[in-house]
């Protein structure tokens, strides 16, 4: 086992809310209490929450998204609410619960219960614990987007015998210093809000600044070209309604510590691409303001013969994975098919 | 006169601190009390503060910079402290006090005394009042950078008979919606600070976010590539020392209302390029995250035969004017020389 630093001390503390997988049903959720040896903090109790969709004998693909993603990727019969990757996980898609089992999980810290530095290595080890619990020895593929791509890299390095292929979308082997500075300032906006009692106000502002890094000037130019208004003696620009809604929605559903610690976690990430010894498809978006194309090229170069690069041009920048679902699906279909050839 | 909306009601309320210009000395500062008819607020008392450097009979060039610029552009015998455009105003440069008189002024609102919407048209009319006071009928050239370029456009439109040539660096005829959103969020950081009795803290954060828009990922990638540190249980990235210093320095010297109202003023700016009827050189920086090249091209297209474009590639982005002084000087030399041919 590749995760000697982590140990399950209790499983099934919470029973899955649906019937067991091997009954052939489609979706199951569960929550596990475990102790994880964390890189910066030593052993800590954590909760591992997952959702697994598909038939019990199919190969398993993990799908992991950005820091605000979670275990519910798409609506299904048992959990009909919308997921964060609708359009990518569906019948006929490269990620099709009729063909594979799709496993997704809440990142540790996403519940706000860990107010300490969280490493992407910790997330990878938490996933390995979860796979033990589920009796899954190997993943057909890890599809990671944004923060999920970083976790996928760590999983490939730390648990390589459990992974056949990695698809890393919009995430490089280290954060770009400019993007790191941008995130650091977002965390300061939260800290400013915390000074007295405007915590959600600060979190909303941080999210609004983050939105500017997820999207592009092209998109804003098309959507928000109206002149500003003077409202109550203050200038209000066209994008502010949109940003207000985005900030409020995010602050309402996100614990402040979850945001702070997962944001930090992106900035803690640094791996040696040469240590990733599974076939890896790197997907980069030209115009991504957080993860420049050049950094994805650097990752692919470090991967050597195991790496390949797909470049997408999109006005959605870092959010292209969530917006360009047809084009991303085509890339995933190719990536998973090429796995069949090499595995 | 092209500024019927503005009227001087009192001049020389404050005597110049140096001897009068026509004595042939090099630098003079002055401050005028006036009433300005403001676009969004009607008549308001304002202070017009200027510095004029050069010989009394030379042609006058106005140099106006970004919202944090001021009347002191370069050290001189009378005022030896460093100015904001050192390296561009000097012996042998295109802007040489031995050849022209260089006029610079504090933007209205820069003293924090105007807590209301300020239009770029107001700044242009304030300059016209100042020229009346100084007995200057016509400018050889208006060199505007960033906010100064917007003011120059308004001056060319509203007071065209007083201007022979405009050089507009890193400023288009309207703000880009993405840049406007970025500034709106900076103003929210200030508002959050005000809510928390941490006004200078909020202003420093706003300035730090602004720094990211003034500079480029290329520069940050070169300067701040060190790994993050965990300090007191918090992740601190490599650029934070730099950003701390930039924020503190700015907050110490800038009234909060000055920042808010001049930031708004950029977002209020919208002119029709076709209304600018003086020869205009537009200087754009490829990689400027605030003023995209495409918007400068739009400005030049609207100028028709009166416009020409110079494009600079710089890792300093929006701040190239202040950093690439040799290359900017060469562009200014050409622009001022070509004026001689057409005037």
Interface residues (C-beta under 8 A of the other chain):
Chain A: X40 X116 X117 X175 X176 X177 X178 X179 X180 X181 X182 X183 X184 X185 X188 X189 X192 X193 X195 X196 X198 X201 X202 X205 X208 X209 X212 X216 X217 X220 X221 X223 X224 X225 X227 X228 X230 X233 X234 X235 X236 X237 X238 X239 X240 X243 X264 X267 X268 X270 X289 X292
Chain B: X40 X116 X117 X175 X176 X177 X178 X179 X180 X181 X182 X183 X184 X185 X188 X189 X192 X193 X195 X196 X197 X198 X201 X202 X205 X208 X209 X212 X216 X217 X220 X221 X223 X224 X225 X227 X228 X230 X233 X234 X235 X236 X237 X238 X239 X240 X243 X264 X267 X268 X270 X289 X292
